[in-house]
Amino acid sequence: MKTIEKMRGRLVVSCQAAETSPLNATVHIVALARAAVLGGAQGVRIEGVRNVQAVRSAISEPIIGITKINQAGSDVYITPTLEDVRSLAEAGADVIAFDATDRSRPVSVEEMLSEIRRLGKSSMADISTLEEAQHAVASGADFVGTTLSGYTAYTTSITDAPDFTLMADLAKANIPFVAEGRIWEPAQAQRAMALGAIFVVVGSAITRPDEITKRFADAIVGERR
Ligand SMILES: CC(=O)N[C@H](C=O)[C@@H](O)[C@H](O)[C@H](O)COP(=O)(O)O
């Protein structure tokens, strides 16, 4: 079965830790991935070559691999280079996700996609607008993710909720898309699926305990004011 079919209609959990997080160690990322699978996730999104390698030996569900590397002179940081693509493929990622936004970039979207294809992997183009999605799919991306909506200079007005408008636009344009970014409630995941998402990726709301804690702590402190 093709990787995308294994994840269709299911939940994928992004298991990542910020650099300053106490969970920022491969052993914790593997534990998060295993816990996600126990809970019913049908795939995981993992950052870093070493983490992908370790998670590959721990679970058999599909892995969406990325790197996060700041590049001089470019805002593109999710899997920015061909070298990242090759290392993730070698580490065992099934899908390689990369920044496909229309920003100044070290490697063109076309080159990234042809390398992912050459390595026999599926491609997920992380985009922030409909135009970026159209360009990625026309260039051969298997599917796009709404991952970067709200995170490019030209989409900063979208801040605290999933970008359902973008999802609806992608569906209308017949672009195969995955819903990712700021999904905190099961009802939001259901709404994304109803809008036509292939699958839904949830990160922080499941795997970032500091952010989850903050939500409750802030709610209680706010209540006392
Ligand atoms: C913008 C960016 O760098 N997004 C990253 C992409 O891998 C991750 O930091 C997010 O946690 C992930 O997209 C899941 O989203 P959320 O944590 O909101 O459920």
The ligand as an ORCA input file, in Angstrom:
! r2SCAN-3c Opt
* xyz 0 1
  C       5.792     26.420     11.534
  C       6.651     25.240     11.915
  O       7.844     25.354     12.006
  N       5.993     24.071     12.115
  C       6.710     22.898     12.520
  C       6.721     21.917     11.452
  O       7.118     20.812     11.507
  C       6.351     22.393     13.901
  O       7.010     23.250     14.808
  C       4.862     22.303     14.304
  O       4.797     21.875     15.633
  C       4.060     21.364     13.427
  O       3.842     21.953     12.173
  C       2.686     20.990     13.989
  O       1.926     22.139     14.231
  P       1.268     22.407     15.644
  O       2.341     22.241     16.695
  O       0.726     23.796     15.598
  O       0.169     21.367     15.815
*
